[in-house]
């Protein structure tokens, strides 16, 4: 997962498993959410930049292989795919024991104090570009 700026391991919890002994499809979105939070903390260097002002506008998820409970966690890689005026699109790869399990994408929109989409703050843009210099070259 080298083309991704950030990788983390999300633990598989017993409650994540469905009756067929694999991670329930809906839980994959939770793994993406957990990795996204860690990615933003790392990209913003743990500064309090108000990331709670992001709302999820779109989620896409493609399943490639089941994830089972045995041992370890799920490796989730995250990278910025696109930065719009008021949005940030992130791409994800999830793997278990080296096997690609899912790929996905989310788009978050920055909301102003009035609850409407607002331009991403300059500090955010700078932090993301510093964390992922290749973003503007795509």
C-alpha positions as CSV (number, residue, x, y, z in Angstrom):
1,X,0.0,0.0,0.0
2,X,2.9,2.3,-0.7
3,X,1.0,4.9,-2.8
4,X,-1.0,5.8,0.2
5,X,0.1,8.6,2.6
6,X,-1.1,6.9,5.7
7,X,-1.8,3.3,6.9
8,X,-3.2,2.2,10.2
9,X,-4.4,-1.1,11.6
10,X,-8.0,-1.2,12.9
11,X,-8.7,-4.1,15.3
12,X,-11.4,-6.6,14.4
13,X,-13.9,-6.8,17.2
14,X,-16.0,-9.9,17.9
15,X,-19.2,-7.8,17.4
16,X,-18.0,-7.0,13.8
17,X,-18.5,-10.7,12.8
18,X,-21.7,-11.8,11.2
19,X,-23.3,-15.4,11.2
20,X,-21.1,-16.4,8.3
21,X,-17.9,-15.8,10.4
22,X,-16.7,-12.8,8.5
23,X,-16.8,-9.0,9.0
24,X,-20.3,-7.7,8.2
25,X,-20.4,-5.5,5.1
26,X,-21.6,-2.4,7.1
27,X,-18.6,-2.6,9.4
28,X,-16.2,-1.8,6.5
29,X,-17.5,1.8,6.6
30,X,-16.7,1.9,10.3
31,X,-13.2,0.8,9.6
32,X,-12.9,3.6,7.0
33,X,-14.3,6.1,9.5
34,X,-11.7,5.1,12.2
35,X,-8.9,5.3,9.7
36,X,-10.1,8.7,8.4
37,X,-10.0,10.2,11.9
38,X,-6.5,9.0,12.4
39,X,-5.5,10.3,8.9
40,X,-6.9,13.7,9.7
41,X,-5.1,13.9,13.0
42,X,-1.8,13.0,11.4
43,X,-2.3,15.3,8.4
44,X,-3.2,18.2,10.6
45,X,-0.3,17.2,13.0
46,X,-2.8,16.7,15.9
47,X,-3.7,20.4,15.9
48,X,-7.3,21.2,16.8
49,X,-8.5,22.5,13.4
50,X,-12.1,21.7,14.0
51,X,-12.4,18.6,11.9
52,X,-15.8,18.0,13.5
53,X,-17.0,20.6,10.9
54,X,-16.7,17.9,8.2
55,X,-19.9,16.0,7.2
56,X,-19.9,12.9,5.1
57,X,-21.4,13.6,1.7
58,X,-20.6,10.4,-0.2
59,X,-19.4,6.9,0.5
60,X,-18.4,4.3,-2.1
61,X,-17.2,0.8,-1.2
62,X,-16.2,-2.1,-3.3
63,X,-15.7,-5.5,-1.7
64,X,-13.0,-7.8,-3.0
65,X,-12.6,-10.5,-0.3
66,X,-14.1,-11.4,3.1
67,X,-12.4,-10.5,6.3
68,X,-12.4,-13.1,9.0
69,X,-11.8,-12.7,12.7
70,X,-8.7,-14.8,13.0
71,X,-5.7,-12.8,14.3
72,X,-4.7,-9.2,14.1
73,X,-6.6,-6.4,12.5
74,X,-7.4,-4.8,9.2
75,X,-4.8,-2.7,7.5
76,X,-6.5,0.5,6.2
77,X,-4.6,2.8,3.9
78,X,-5.9,6.4,3.3
79,X,-4.9,9.1,0.9
80,X,-6.3,12.3,-0.3
81,X,-7.7,11.8,-3.9
82,X,-9.0,15.2,-4.5
83,X,-9.5,18.6,-2.7
84,X,-12.3,20.8,-3.9
85,X,-13.4,24.2,-2.8
86,X,-15.3,22.9,0.2
87,X,-14.7,19.2,0.0
88,X,-12.0,16.6,0.5
89,X,-12.2,13.2,-1.2
90,X,-10.3,10.4,0.4
91,X,-9.4,7.0,-1.1
92,X,-9.1,3.8,1.0
93,X,-7.7,0.3,0.7
94,X,-8.4,-2.4,3.2
95,X,-6.4,-5.6,3.5
96,X,-6.1,-8.5,5.8
97,X,-3.0,-10.6,5.9
98,X,-1.9,-9.0,2.6
99,X,-5.1,-9.8,0.8
100,X,-7.0,-6.9,-0.6
101,X,-10.5,-6.9,1.1
102,X,-12.0,-3.7,-0.1
103,X,-11.5,-0.3,-1.7
104,X,-13.5,2.8,-1.2
105,X,-13.8,6.5,-1.3
106,X,-15.5,9.1,0.8
107,X,-16.2,12.8,0.2
108,X,-16.4,15.1,3.2
109,X,-17.7,18.6,3.0
110,X,-16.6,21.4,5.3
111,X,-19.6,23.1,6.9
112,X,-19.5,26.7,8.1
113,X,-21.1,27.9,11.3
114,X,-24.3,28.5,9.5
115,X,-24.5,24.8,8.5
116,X,-23.8,25.4,4.8
117,X,-20.8,24.2,2.7
118,X,-18.0,26.6,3.2
119,X,-14.5,26.9,1.6
120,X,-11.9,24.7,3.3
121,X,-9.8,26.8,5.6
122,X,-6.3,27.8,4.2
123,X,-4.7,26.0,7.2
124,X,-6.4,22.8,6.2
125,X,-5.3,23.1,2.6
126,X,-1.8,23.8,3.6
127,X,-1.7,20.9,6.0
128,X,-3.0,18.4,3.5
129,X,-0.7,19.6,0.8
130,X,2.3,19.3,3.1
131,X,1.2,15.8,4.1
132,X,0.6,14.8,0.5
133,X,2.7,16.8,-1.9
134,X,1.6,14.6,-4.8
135,X,-2.0,15.7,-4.5
136,X,-1.7,18.7,-6.8
137,X,0.2,16.6,-9.3
138,X,-2.6,14.2,-9.9
